[in-house]
Amino acid sequence: MNKTRRAQIFSLLRQHNPAPTTELHYSSSFELLVSVILSAQATDVSVNKATQDLFRVANTPEQFIRLGEQGLKRYIKSIGLYNTKAENIIKTCHILVDTHAGKVPENREALEKLPGVGRKTANVILNTAFGQPTIAVDTHIFRVSNRTGLAPGKNVLEVELRLLKHVPAEYMKDAHHWLILHGRYTCTARKPKCDVCVIHDLCEWKEKKMFRDVEQGR
């Protein structure tokens, strides 16, 4: 895919959604960090349902430490892998208090040292909480990048690096959210909605005509 077409894709995505953001509910960088850790192999809807009550009781590292691992589990037991996630979150809270004065660090190296935080989670925090031009490649972004031809790659790191190289600078900050939302609601895995896709004419997916014809009943 050439530079002009990539720019046109993001221009259309911006026209369709001028101010994209995460669907996780949070009011601080710490709340976002907790929510992103909880969201691994879980839906944003399920995380929001759990944190709605949790954040009323505790929403700082110090308060989480007082709540304790067992206390935290009572609020997140509806989320997959909640035992491991509770353990990681409490450990993370201790590190934040002991090493970062209770604040979420704004650099990748420090973030990736926190239990339960890998490259993808760090990218989400850096981008969404701190406005840095990073892209967290999840299954949706991986699919959209490969299917459309925007930034094809064999693994998530390869796709991430290609996106960072090829996404025009003016779109970089919001690219993560545009792509994940496009993959979540339009360019879905099993039945992409090519008939309503705003970037249909720019997409380089070879099978898109077949799917559009099916959607339109041809």
Contacts in CASP RR format, 6 or more apart in sequence:
PFRMAT RR
TARGET T0000
AUTHOR 0000-0000-0000
METHOD contacts of the structure
MODEL  1
MNKTRRAQIFSLLRQHNPAPTTELHYSSSFELLVSVILSAQATDVSVNKA
TQDLFRVANTPEQFIRLGEQGLKRYIKSIGLYNTKAENIIKTCHILVDTH
AGKVPENREALEKLPGVGRKTANVILNTAFGQPTIAVDTHIFRVSNRTGL
APGKNVLEVELRLLKHVPAEYMKDAHHWLILHGRYTCTARKPKCDVCVIH
DLCEWKEKKMFRDVEQGR
1 148 0 8 1.000
1 149 0 8 1.000
1 150 0 8 1.000
1 166 0 8 1.000
1 204 0 8 1.000
3 166 0 8 1.000
3 168 0 8 1.000
5 202 0 8 1.000
6 150 0 8 1.000
6 166 0 8 1.000
6 167 0 8 1.000
6 168 0 8 1.000
7 168 0 8 1.000
7 171 0 8 1.000
8 202 0 8 1.000
9 148 0 8 1.000
9 150 0 8 1.000
9 199 0 8 1.000
9 202 0 8 1.000
9 203 0 8 1.000
10 167 0 8 1.000
10 168 0 8 1.000
10 171 0 8 1.000
10 175 0 8 1.000
10 178 0 8 1.000
11 171 0 8 1.000
12 198 0 8 1.000
12 199 0 8 1.000
12 202 0 8 1.000
13 171 0 8 1.000
13 178 0 8 1.000
13 179 0 8 1.000
13 182 0 8 1.000
13 198 0 8 1.000
13 199 0 8 1.000
14 171 0 8 1.000
14 174 0 8 1.000
14 178 0 8 1.000
15 198 0 8 1.000
16 198 0 8 1.000
17 177 0 8 1.000
17 178 0 8 1.000
17 181 0 8 1.000
19 174 0 8 1.000
20 174 0 8 1.000
20 177 0 8 1.000
20 178 0 8 1.000
20 181 0 8 1.000
21 128 0 8 1.000
21 177 0 8 1.000
22 32 0 8 1.000
22 44 0 8 1.000
22 124 0 8 1.000
22 128 0 8 1.000
22 177 0 8 1.000
23 44 0 8 1.000
23 48 0 8 1.000
24 32 0 8 1.000
24 35 0 8 1.000
24 36 0 8 1.000
24 39 0 8 1.000
24 44 0 8 1.000
24 47 0 8 1.000
24 48 0 8 1.000
25 35 0 8 1.000
25 48 0 8 1.000
25 51 0 8 1.000
25 52 0 8 1.000
26 32 0 8 1.000
26 35 0 8 1.000
26 51 0 8 1.000
26 55 0 8 1.000
27 55 0 8 1.000
27 59 0 8 1.000
28 59 0 8 1.000
29 103 0 8 1.000
29 104 0 8 1.000
29 125 0 8 1.000
29 129 0 8 1.000
29 130 0 8 1.000
30 59 0 8 1.000
30 60 0 8 1.000
30 61 0 8 1.000
30 96 0 8 1.000
30 102 0 8 1.000
30 103 0 8 1.000
30 104 0 8 1.000
31 51 0 8 1.000
31 55 0 8 1.000
31 59 0 8 1.000
32 104 0 8 1.000
32 124 0 8 1.000
32 125 0 8 1.000
32 128 0 8 1.000
32 129 0 8 1.000
33 92 0 8 1.000
33 104 0 8 1.000
33 114 0 8 1.000
33 117 0 8 1.000
33 121 0 8 1.000
33 125 0 8 1.000
33 129 0 8 1.000
34 51 0 8 1.000
34 54 0 8 1.000
34 64 0 8 1.000
34 89 0 8 1.000
35 47 0 8 1.000
35 48 0 8 1.000
35 51 0 8 1.000
36 121 0 8 1.000
36 124 0 8 1.000
36 125 0 8 1.000
37 85 0 8 1.000
37 88 0 8 1.000
37 89 0 8 1.000
37 92 0 8 1.000
37 116 0 8 1.000
37 117 0 8 1.000
37 121 0 8 1.000
38 47 0 8 1.000
38 50 0 8 1.000
38 51 0 8 1.000
38 76 0 8 1.000
38 79 0 8 1.000
38 85 0 8 1.000
38 89 0 8 1.000
39 47 0 8 1.000
40 81 0 8 1.000
40 85 0 8 1.000
40 116 0 8 1.000
40 121 0 8 1.000
41 80 0 8 1.000
41 81 0 8 1.000
42 79 0 8 1.000
42 80 0 8 1.000
42 81 0 8 1.000
46 78 0 8 1.000
46 79 0 8 1.000
47 79 0 8 1.000
49 78 0 8 1.000
50 75 0 8 1.000
50 76 0 8 1.000
50 78 0 8 1.000
50 79 0 8 1.000
51 75 0 8 1.000
53 75 0 8 1.000
54 72 0 8 1.000
54 75 0 8 1.000
54 76 0 8 1.000
57 63 0 8 1.000
57 67 0 8 1.000
57 75 0 8 1.000
58 64 0 8 1.000
58 66 0 8 1.000
58 67 0 8 1.000
58 72 0 8 1.000
60 102 0 8 1.000
61 92 0 8 1.000
61 93 0 8 1.000
61 94 0 8 1.000
61 96 0 8 1.000
61 97 0 8 1.000
61 102 0 8 1.000
62 93 0 8 1.000
62 97 0 8 1.000
62 102 0 8 1.000
64 72 0 8 1.000
64 89 0 8 1.000
64 90 0 8 1.000
64 93 0 8 1.000
65 90 0 8 1.000
65 93 0 8 1.000
65 94 0 8 1.000
65 97 0 8 1.000
68 90 0 8 1.000
69 86 0 8 1.000
69 87 0 8 1.000
69 90 0 8 1.000
72 86 0 8 1.000
72 89 0 8 1.000
72 90 0 8 1.000
73 82 0 8 1.000
73 83 0 8 1.000
73 86 0 8 1.000
76 82 0 8 1.000
76 85 0 8 1.000
76 86 0 8 1.000
79 85 0 8 1.000
85 116 0 8 1.000
87 115 0 8 1.000
88 115 0 8 1.000
88 116 0 8 1.000
89 115 0 8 1.000
91 114 0 8 1.000
91 115 0 8 1.000
92 114 0 8 1.000
92 115 0 8 1.000
92 116 0 8 1.000
92 117 0 8 1.000
95 113 0 8 1.000
95 114 0 8 1.000
95 115 0 8 1.000
96 102 0 8 1.000
96 103 0 8 1.000
96 104 0 8 1.000
96 114 0 8 1.000
99 110 0 8 1.000
100 110 0 8 1.000
104 111 0 8 1.000
104 125 0 8 1.000
104 129 0 8 1.000
105 111 0 8 1.000
106 126 0 8 1.000
106 130 0 8 1.000
106 132 0 8 1.000
107 126 0 8 1.000
108 119 0 8 1.000
108 122 0 8 1.000
108 123 0 8 1.000
108 126 0 8 1.000
111 117 0 8 1.000
111 118 0 8 1.000
111 121 0 8 1.000
111 122 0 8 1.000
111 125 0 8 1.000
111 126 0 8 1.000
112 118 0 8 1.000
112 119 0 8 1.000
112 122 0 8 1.000
117 125 0 8 1.000
119 136 0 8 1.000
119 157 0 8 1.000
120 136 0 8 1.000
120 137 0 8 1.000
120 138 0 8 1.000
120 156 0 8 1.000
121 136 0 8 1.000
122 134 0 8 1.000
122 136 0 8 1.000
123 134 0 8 1.000
123 135 0 8 1.000
123 136 0 8 1.000
123 137 0 8 1.000
123 160 0 8 1.000
123 176 0 8 1.000
124 136 0 8 1.000
124 176 0 8 1.000
126 132 0 8 1.000
126 134 0 8 1.000
127 133 0 8 1.000
127 134 0 8 1.000
127 135 0 8 1.000
127 136 0 8 1.000
127 173 0 8 1.000
127 176 0 8 1.000
128 176 0 8 1.000
128 177 0 8 1.000
131 173 0 8 1.000
132 173 0 8 1.000
133 164 0 8 1.000
133 169 0 8 1.000
133 172 0 8 1.000
133 173 0 8 1.000
134 164 0 8 1.000
134 176 0 8 1.000
135 141 0 8 1.000
135 160 0 8 1.000
135 163 0 8 1.000
135 164 0 8 1.000
135 167 0 8 1.000
135 172 0 8 1.000
135 175 0 8 1.000
135 176 0 8 1.000
135 179 0 8 1.000
136 160 0 8 1.000
136 176 0 8 1.000
137 145 0 8 1.000
137 156 0 8 1.000
137 157 0 8 1.000
137 159 0 8 1.000
137 160 0 8 1.000
137 163 0 8 1.000
138 156 0 8 1.000
138 180 0 8 1.000
139 189 0 8 1.000
140 179 0 8 1.000
140 180 0 8 1.000
140 182 0 8 1.000
140 183 0 8 1.000
140 184 0 8 1.000
140 187 0 8 1.000
141 159 0 8 1.000
141 163 0 8 1.000
141 176 0 8 1.000
141 179 0 8 1.000
141 180 0 8 1.000
141 183 0 8 1.000
142 156 0 8 1.000
142 159 0 8 1.000
143 183 0 8 1.000
143 187 0 8 1.000
143 189 0 8 1.000
144 150 0 8 1.000
144 179 0 8 1.000
144 182 0 8 1.000
144 183 0 8 1.000
144 187 0 8 1.000
145 151 0 8 1.000
145 152 0 8 1.000
145 153 0 8 1.000
145 159 0 8 1.000
145 162 0 8 1.000
145 163 0 8 1.000
145 179 0 8 1.000
146 152 0 8 1.000
146 153 0 8 1.000
146 159 0 8 1.000
147 187 0 8 1.000
147 192 0 8 1.000
147 203 0 8 1.000
147 205 0 8 1.000
148 187 0 8 1.000
148 199 0 8 1.000
148 202 0 8 1.000
148 203 0 8 1.000
148 204 0 8 1.000
148 205 0 8 1.000
149 203 0 8 1.000
149 204 0 8 1.000
149 205 0 8 1.000
150 163 0 8 1.000
150 166 0 8 1.000
150 179 0 8 1.000
151 159 0 8 1.000
151 162 0 8 1.000
151 163 0 8 1.000
151 165 0 8 1.000
151 166 0 8 1.000
151 167 0 8 1.000
152 159 0 8 1.000
152 162 0 8 1.000
153 159 0 8 1.000
153 162 0 8 1.000
163 175 0 8 1.000
163 179 0 8 1.000
164 172 0 8 1.000
167 175 0 8 1.000
171 178 0 8 1.000
182 199 0 8 1.000
185 193 0 8 1.000
186 192 0 8 1.000
186 193 0 8 1.000
186 196 0 8 1.000
186 197 0 8 1.000
186 198 0 8 1.000
187 193 0 8 1.000
187 197 0 8 1.000
191 211 0 8 1.000
192 208 0 8 1.000
192 211 0 8 1.000
193 215 0 8 1.000
194 200 0 8 1.000
194 203 0 8 1.000
194 208 0 8 1.000
194 209 0 8 1.000
194 211 0 8 1.000
194 212 0 8 1.000
194 215 0 8 1.000
195 211 0 8 1.000
195 212 0 8 1.000
195 215 0 8 1.000
195 216 0 8 1.000
196 215 0 8 1.000
197 203 0 8 1.000
197 208 0 8 1.000
200 208 0 8 1.000
200 212 0 8 1.000
END
